[in-house]
Amino acid sequence: MRLRLITWLHCRHGIRTLTTCSRLHKQKPPFNILFFGTDDFALETLRALQRNRQVTEAEGGLVNKLHVVSTSQTTSVAEFAQKENLELLGWPLDINTLDTYDMGVLVSFGRLVPKKVIRKFPHGILNVHPSLLPRWRGASPIIHTVLSGDTETGVSVISIQPKQFDTGPILKQISMPLMETLAECPGVLEKACSQTDQGVTYAHKVSASMSVVDWKQHTSDQVCRQYLALSHMMPLRTEWNDQPVKLLNMVTDVKEGFEPSALRGISSGQDGVAGMVVYDRRLQAICVKCRRGWACFQSIVLKKTMSAADFHNGYLSKDKHKGVHFQSAHNGLFGPEYWDFVSRPKGKS
């Protein structure tokens, strides 16, 4: 006869989560885990779980069985699972195959997990989210952390809830909390606390319009944050002589008060136009005047990829191009428009 177990998970705010299972589950590690993930960020957690699986229980091993589910066979997570001979399940899951797991671990999965799947895991599904929730719920928390200039960040481990992303009870918030959370399961589940409604921000998906540069409105520090947040996905963009330009290889350690060598000796007042472009031989970079400060790039794409020196020799140094500046374009970043955007859930105005 099938044994039906009902586990009530209580938190200090009175929230209860019902989990049902058809077998007796483990009350302490090592656990049988199903990992949900797709990208390189998720892969780091999967690597840590796989390393721990090699550790004996006596030595503090937390993982007994480790299987993987990903959204395709070609994700970073799926390729690692195949390389390590970890059993790889497809998505969506066959609910009848989930009776042998104690818990799930989900990182950067990008899919809502149905309630009927969550309920198959006696200890639920733990979600590792790269922000201090409730700040930066959503798909792009690291990008928005950099864009916003946050001086403090971390990782949250929460119990996932059906129908919504990143809203579940918080189990831990520290620099690398997953292994500590597993070691304290299932007791830590009983101490989970609900997320506050104060200070919620939403890390919405990035759009191409965020990559254009507004030299007139933004400082060099803001342009640097824009580059650090986005350049791994898309280059920063501007226009020169009505031609599209992509900006590559930013010099991100330019000191405050920096002045390009080309301006030394020029009378005050001639270097104040946002979008002005000059070449700095020491940095081997083109330097673009921002609202305050200079943003410097060592290569660009103008019809083809070229170094800053080639752009200077072929274009900037020619008399017909004297006084031609990079053009500013609105991108909706850094000001009240951005904070209004990230303060609202997707689809709400």
Secondary structure, 3 states (H helix, E strand, C coil): CCCCEEEEEECCCCCEEEEEECCCCCCCCCEEEEEEECCHHHHHHHHHHHHHHCCCCCCCCCEEEEEEECCCCCCHHHHHHHHCCCCEECCCCCHHHCCCCCEEEEECCCCCCCHHHHCCCCCCEEEEECCCCCCCECCCHHHHHHHHCCCCCCEEEEECCCCCCCCCCEEEEECCCHHHHHHCCCHHHHCCECCCCCCCCECCCCCHHHHECCCCCCCHHHHHHHHHHHCCCCCEEEEECCEEEEEEEECCCCCCCCCCHHHCCCCCCCCCCCCCEEEECCCCEEEEECCCCEEEEEEEECCCEEEHHHHHHHHHCCHHHCCCCEECCCCCCCCHHHHHHHCCCCCCC
